[in-house]
Structures are given as structure tokens and as C-alpha cells.
Amino acid sequence: MPTENKVKNSVTVIRGKAKTTGEKIEIAYLGYDYVNARFWVSLFFENPLYGAPEYVPEKNLIRKLNNYHPQCSLLLSENSLPEKIIANSGETFIIPRFINTQMDVSAPLDEMLKNSRSGFGRIARWVKSQKLDYEIETSEEAQHVFYDRMYLPFVAKRHQDKSLIVTFENIFSPTIKSEIIMVKKNGERIAGLVMHYWQNRPTLGFFGVKEGVMNEILKWNTSAMYYFAVIEAKKKDINMLHLGGSPAFMLNGINAQKARLGAKIDAGIPWQDSGMVKMTILKKSDALLNYLAANPFAFVGDNGKLTAAIWLPPGRTISFDDTKNQIAFAEKLGIEKAVLFRMKSNPAVKELSKRTGIPDIMITNF
């Protein structure tokens, strides 16, 4: 049996320009699940540059990582790894790979369409103008049409990373009842969405768009499919539609779209523990803090509930409106608590507290 000092862990350092800000950052991923690593890296970088995996002794791992890669400001470690590896290493958060939302569709459709906040009125008008329709498909032939001609091109267009593709067998598992909401235009199938009936929880997920019409409807197709899913749910007397998972970084476009439709955190299953990571801040670089300020995220709090981490930029000037909007968006998603992080040297935080006027906000120095 190896001694503790000889146990080694795979660490991969990734560099590149951060999404949203375009500033150069450097992070590390600790673990062996390379598909999961690529998913998380895709949230941070536009065009990441991966270093070769390094095998670092478990003892004093953080210190050695700092010595070997002094520009590395963040460590993502697989949640299954021992807690002692990152103990006493700075601010650490447990972040789900996906947070789950649900939408109450029990109200009459006319009422949902009139509710401007839901966005359904706008979607319904677009669906009508485009002469879109849908049908429900369950055949194996339709499953392969969806997977090969819609799902694969859609993922390639959105993510440009084959490692993020889910296998056909996992999407259409024989152990879970599934249907495809197939969107049609002039009789042609142009897009699709899978609805799973998992433990009596109708759940949406796995979008696809036909390659030839990708640019034409990419901006609208998911909204149209949500609209058709609501129509179908009402036909089947379904009152609560589960919208599946989306990244824990809250301002991701998928979360914004779901929030516009009136979705809230799924109280029954608020997050998925598969693929969770511990995120440890190694260095409080301006580039990293600017990225976090532009990309607030949800993490698992001490009480097991999702908590929103809202970050102030490192400079002395703060956009109060941006911060208030981020807090308001977390509340709109149904996240009950927000934690506000700021540099100790930033004097503007007192003014921020006055201007937000939102209760139950903890201001934490880091």
C-alpha cells in the first residue's frame, strides 16, 4: 500500500482568455474525469490551451501547485477526492455541474400568454408567424433521426467539443420512457427536444436542430420547443414541467431563457451531484475576480441549499446596477440566499449595501 506522501493526483493546468472578459487566466483541474474537466473548462475559456497532465504528490499539493504554476489562480477538483487535499487552502465552494429548474404550467394557456413576464406571448406570435407545428415521436427511427441529424450538429455548433456529446444509449435508455417533441415547418422536421418521464417527473432535455436551418432558427428553436412542451403537458394534464439541468453559472443563456419563462429552482432535486467540483481560489488576481464578477454562480451552502455567490470587481468603482441585477436574477430563479464577496480594501461596499436595500445579503471579505 502506498503511503500518504507517495499518493499522486493528476493535475492539468489550462490557460487562455476568459469568457465574457477576454482577460488571460490560468486554472487547474484535479482529477481523472477528463470529460467532466472539458465541460468545466468550456465555462471559463473561449479557446483553452491544455497543459500535459502532471502527477503531483497529495501531501502539500496546493503549495506545490503554487510553486510550479505561480500564475494559476483557481483549482477545480473532483468532488469525490479527499477533503484533506484542499484543506486550509483558501475560499472553497462546492459547485454542481447542473442546477435543475421547474415550471408551473397549471394556469390556463391564455393566462400564461397574457403574462408578459413569462415570454410566452412573444414566443407564440413567433411560432404562428413561422407557421411552426409539432408532433410527438417515439419510434427508434425518429430517435436516430433526432440524434444523428439534429442533436449532434447542435452540440457541435454550440460547444465545438465532442467530449461533451451524450451517447445515443444514454439519451434513449430503454429503462426510461421518452418522447421527442419534433418541431416541423411546412411538414419538414427541423428541430427536436426530448422529454423523459423519470419517476413520474416529466423532464425536458437534449435539444437538437437540423444542420441546414441552424443559423435560421438557432436563436428561437429552444423557445419554440418549450412552448410546444407546455402545449403537450396541458394535453396530458401535467401541472409541473421539469426543465432539466443547466450550468450553475447563473447568467448562462439557458438559465436566462428559463427564468423568462417563469422557471424556478426545482425544490425536489435542486442540483445534480454527478460532476460536481470543489472550486478553490488560489490567488485573488484581478483577471480572475473580474471573471467571477461577470459570472456569478450557485453553490451548495452549509444547509444543503443552493446559495448565489455574487462577486464585486477588484477596482474601487462598482456598478451598483449590475450587482443589484445579479442579486435580483438569483431571486428570480428561486435561490433564497445570496452571498456578496468583496476585497477588504474596497470602501464602496457600504454604499452598495445601502443602495441595494435587499435583506439577507451577507458581505464577506476575501
Buried (B, 14 or more C-beta within 10 A) or exposed (E): EEEEEEBBBBBBBBBBBBBBBEEEBBBBBBBBBBEBBBBBBBBBBEEBEBEEBBEBEBBEBBEBBBEEBEBBBBBBBBBEBEEEBBEEBBEBBBBBBBBBBBBEBBBEBEEBBEEEEBBBEBBBEBBEEBEBEBEBBEEEEBBEBBBEBBBBBBBBEBBEBEEBBEEBEEBBEEEEEBBBBBBBBEEEBBBBBBBBBBEEBBBBBBBBBBBEBBEBBBEBBBBBBBBBBBBBBBEEEBEBBBBBBBBBBBBBEBBBBBBBBBBBBBEEBBBBEEBBBBBBBBBBBEBBBBBBBBBBBBBBBEEEBBBBBBBBBBEEEBEEEBBBEBBEBBBBBBBBBBBBBBBEEBEBBEEBEEBBEBEEBEBEEE
